[in-house]
């Protein structure tokens, strides 16, 4: 395939799952791809599929993130698209999850994402162009039992992305979040989980954990189709701000929007009552305002 109009893509977490499928699809489409993973032994074969630069990257290491971006610039001259895919999961009720496991999730899923963004932004700002794609989850828009802290990390990335979008849009940089539902990746089978469960949560978090494990290999989502959809969205003239992937994700996102709107409308009067009452202008102020309006209109 012609590489005349190819872009340079930096993809994190390419050893398995979404990251690998994304890297494979991009290379097959003739794109230039910086393929990264914590251990490169699982991704070296991707170097034979196209114009790939294979590099080790642990996203929690900010210095290593910078080295990867510098190496990508030295090889390809620029980075057009950053795809933040690297992440980990964890199963457990909120109360069952200890602080160390929760902080580990945030280190990878949130701060790891932030680290690569910090490394790539100076290059994109200098060129006044670029796209940052943050893979979150439908669990970044909707909370689900049994994966509360995981959802919290993804909600955090959604908030970071919304703010970043407003800050860099005037600089010609796009920011998009991708919210997949259940896909046939290794996530549900390889994620860590609590070692000591609490009986009171067996019907909620415990049942959810068992359902996740039972779903492995049966999920509705096709990661290869997801990879194609992500590239198509990035290359669109006006990329979406949010891209839910899968029927379940689309349904859940729409329901969340409807529920939020209904809740706000139902309590709108009480919500608005929390502000200071508007100050009634004095008669002198009203006279001054009338004079100013008349002056502006030449009266």
N, C-alpha and C positions, 0 to 999 in steps of 0.2 A: 504494500500500500504506500502511496505517495506520502512523504513527510514534509512536503513543501510548506504546508501551513500548520505543521505540528506545533504543539505547545510543550513547555517543560513542566512536568508535574512532580511534586514531591509527595510521596505517600508513606505514612507511618504504619507500623504494625502489619507487615506484609507476609508474615510467615504462614498464617492460616486465615480462614474466614473471609470477611469482606475485603480486607486489605489485599490478600492474594488475588482474589477475583478482580478487584479494581486494577491492580498492577498488570495482570495478564491481559485484561480487555484493552487497557490503554496501549500496551506494547503491540498487541495485535492490530490496533487501529492506526499504528504508525506514529504514536506520540513518543516523546522523549520522557523517560521516567526515572526518577531517583527512587529506588526501591530500598526500603529500610526495614530492619527488624532488630530486636535485641541480639539475636544469634543469626549470623548470616549463612550458616550451613544449610538452613531450610529455604533460602531464597536465591542461592547462587545459580540454580538452574534457570531462573527467570532472565538472567543475562543473555541467554541464547535466543530469547523470544523477540528481541528487538533492541532498540537503542536505550540500554539501561545502565544506570550507575548503581552498583550494589554497595550499600554502606551499612555498618552497624549503627544502631541508634536505640538508646534507652531514653525515652522522652523525659524522664524525671531528672536527667542530667542536663542542665541548661548549657553547660560548656560544650557537651557533645552535640547538642542541637545546633549550636553556632558553627561547629566544625562541619557538620553535614551541609548546612546552608552555604558555607564558604566553598566547600568542595563542589557543590552543585553549580555555584556560580562560576568556578574555575573551569568546569567541564562544559557547561552549556551556555554560560554567559548570563543567565537569568533564571528566575523561577516564576512561572505564570500562575500556577495553581498549587496551593497547599491543601492536601487532604489529610485532616487529622482523624485517623481511624484507630490508632492504638488505644486500647482500653482493656479493663478487666471487669469481671462481674463478681457478685457475692450474694449468696442466699442466706437469709436470716431475718427474723422479725427485728424491729428497731431495738427492743429491749434485749434481745438475744445477742446482738452484735457488739463486740467490745471495741474500745476506742482505737486500739492499734489497727484492727482490720478496717475500721471506718476511715482512719487517716490514710491507710495504704491505698484505699480506693480513690480518695481525693488527690493523693500524690500523682497517681497515674492519669486518672480520667479528667481531672480538672487542671491541676498544675502542669501536667505533661502537655496538655493542649495549649495552655498559656505559654509554656516555654518555647514551643515551635513557632507560635504566633509572634512572640517577641523577637525571635531570630530572623524571621522572614520579612517582617514589616519594613525595616529600613530599605531593603532592596525594592520592595513594591512601591514604597513612597517615592523613591528616587525616580522610578520609571512612570509613576502616576498611573499604574495599572496592576491588575492582579485579582485573583479570586481565592478566598479562604473558605474551605468547606469543612465544617465541624460535624462529624458523625456523633449524634447524641443517641436518641432512642425515643420511641413513643413514650417510654418511661421518663423522658425529659419534659413531657407535656402533661402526663397523667401519672399519678402515683399508683403503684401496684403492691399488694401485700406480698411479703416475703423477699422483696428486693428494695426496701426503703432507702437504705444508704446509697445503693447503686443509683436509684432514681434521683436522689439528692445531688449526686455528682453531675448527672445529666441536666437537671434543672439549672444547676450553677453554670454549666457551659451554655445553655440557652440564654441565660441572663447576660453572660459575658458577650455572647455573640450579638445580641440585640444592641447593646451599648457600643460595641466595636463597629457595628454596621453604621451607626449614626456618626461615629467619629471619622471613619475612613471613606465613606461614600463621596464626600467632597474632593477626595484625593484620587478618585477613579478606581477604588478598590471595592470589590463585591464581597459580601459575607453571607454564606448560606449554611443553614443547619439541615441535616438529614436525619429524619426520625423513623427508623425501621421498626416494624413489628417483629414477629418471630420468623426467622429465616433458618435455613438448613446450614448452619455453621456449627463450630465446636463450642460456642459460648455456653449453651445450657448444660453441656456435658462436662466442660472443663473448669467452670467457675468454682471457686472455693465456697465453703459454707460453714455455718456455725458448728462447733463440735459439741456444744451442750444446748439442747433445745429446752423450751419451757412448755409444759403440758398445756397451759391455757391458750397457747397459740397454735396448737396442732390443727384446729379446724380452719385456720386462716393462713398464716405464714407456712405452717407445716404442709398443708394441703397444696399450697401454691408451689412449694419446693418439689414435692413429689410429681406434680403435674409438669413442671419444667423438665425434670429428668425423663419422664415418660414420653415427652414430645420429641426427643432427639431423633432426627432423621425423618420426622413426620411433619415438620413445620411447613406452612403454606408458602413461605417466601423462598424465591430462587435467587441466590446471591449473584449468579451470573447476569440475570436480568436486572438486578439492582445496580450492578456495575455499569451497565449500558445506560440505565436511566440517569445515574449520577453524571456521567459524561455528557449526556444530552442536555441536562439541565444547566451544567456549567457553560456549555457552548451556546446556549440560547441567547438571543439578542438582549433579553431582560431576564436574567436568572431569577428563580424564586427565592424569597427569603427563607421559606421553610419547604422542605420536601418530605412529607410522610411517605414511606415506602411500604407497600402491601395493603391489601384490603382492610385488614384489622387496624392498621395504623391510620388510614384515611378515615375509617368509621370512628375511631376513638378520638381523633383530633377534632372532627366535626361535632361530636357529642360534647366534648369539653368546651368548645366555643359556644354551643347552644346553652349548656348548663351555666356557664359563667355569665352569659348575657341575661338569662332568666333570673339568676341570683341577684345580680346587680339591680335589675329593674324592680324586683320584688322589695328590695331594701333601699331603693334609691333615695326616698325622702329622709330616712334616718341617716344615710351616708352624707347627704348634703347638709344635714343639720349640725354637723360637727365644726363647720367654719364659723368665724365671727360673723354676726349679722352685718349686712351692708350698712354703711354709715349714710344717714340721710343728709344731703347737702343743706347747708344753711341758706337763708334767703339771700345773703350777700354773695355766697358762692354761686347761687343760681343766676343772680344778676350778672356776675362777672362772666359766667359761662355763656350766657345769652349774648353779651357784648362781644366776646371772642368769636362766637359763631357768626354774628352779624358782620364783624370785621373781615373774617375769612371769605365771606361771600360778597363783600363789597357793599353791604347795606348801610 
